[in-house]
Amino acid sequence: MPALAAGCATTPPALTANEVRAIVTAPDRSQADRDNDARRSPEKLVEFYGLFPGMRAFDLSAGRGYNAELIARGVGPKGIVYAHNTPDFVQRFVKDGLDQRLKTPAARNIVPVVREFEDPVPPEVRDLDLVTFNFNYHDLTYMGIDRARLNRAVFDSLKSGGVYVVADH
C-alpha cells in the first residue's frame, strides 16, 4: 500500500539572543545608529520581532533606515526588507540619509518603497512575514491619515500568521 507523506510549512526558529546581540554590536554599524541605540533598546525590539533568515519584512515610515537595517541583518541575504516612506517625507527629511545607507553591504537586501500611508504596500508585495511601524504611529492622528485604510492595507499584505508590530510611545 502506498504511503502518503504530508506536511505543512513551518516557521523557522527565530534568531537567538546571541544572534540578535551580534546584529546590534556589528562593528560596521554607523556611529549615528549606535547613538540611537541608547534610546531605542534595539536588542529587545529585534528579539521581539522574532526575525528568522529568509523572512519578508516591511518597515513602515522607515525614515533613514535605522530599523530596516537591523531587520535586514536579521533576515539575512535570502530575506528582504521593504523600507517605506511617503513622498513628502523622502523629499523633506530622508533622501540623502536613506540613499547613503542603501549603499552599504548591510543594506543590500533593503528595497526602498515610496508611497502614501493609506496605500503603503505595492500590489506585488504580498505574503509578508512581518510589518513594523516604529515610534510615529501616533503622528498619523494629526496628519489626517486614514489609519483604518492603512491598517487594512498592512493586514492584506501579510501572509497567514504574519505579524504587524506597532511600537510607539
FENZIRA-V609011 format. One record per pair of residues at least 6 apart in sequence whose ideal C-beta (glycine too) atoms are under 7 Angstrom apart, sorted by the first residue. I is the first residue (numbers start at 0). J is the second residue. Records with the same first field share a line. If there is no record, write none. Layout:
# FENZIRA-V609011
I->J / J
This chain:
# FENZIRA-V609011
10->51
11->51 / 52 / 53
12->51
13->49 / 50 / 51
14->50 / 51 / 73
16->46
19->42 / 45 / 46
20->42
22->45 / 69 / 72 / 73
23->36 / 41 / 42 / 45
25->72
27->105
32->65
35->65
41->69
44->166
45->69 / 73
48->70 / 129 / 131 / 164
50->70 / 73 / 74
52->74 / 75 / 77 / 78
53->74 / 75 / 77 / 78
54->74 / 78 / 128 / 129
55->78 / 79 / 126 / 127 / 128
56->70 / 74 / 80 / 127 / 128 / 129 / 131
57->81 / 83 / 120 / 124 / 127 / 130 / 156
58->66 / 67 / 70 / 80 / 81 / 82 / 83 / 131
59->83 / 119 / 130 / 131 / 132
60->83 / 84 / 132 / 135
61->67 / 82 / 83 / 84
62->84 / 93
63->93 / 96 / 97 / 100
64->82 / 97 / 100 / 106 / 109
66->131 / 133
67->80 / 82 / 109
68->100 / 105 / 106 / 109
70->80
71->80 / 105 / 106 / 108 / 109
72->105
74->80 / 108
76->108
78->108
79->108 / 110
80->108 / 109
81->110 / 112 / 124
82->97 / 109 / 110 / 111 / 112
83->112 / 114 / 119
84->93 / 113
85->115 / 116
86->113
89->113
97->111
100->106
101->109 / 111
112->121
114->121
116->139 / 144 / 149
117->144 / 145 / 148 / 149
118->152
119->149 / 152
120->152 / 153 / 156
124->156
125->156
126->158
127->156 / 157 / 158 / 161
128->158 / 161
129->161 / 162 / 164
130->153 / 156 / 157 / 163
131->164
132->165
133->166
134->166 / 167 / 168
136->165 / 167
137->167
139->146
153->163
154->163
157->163
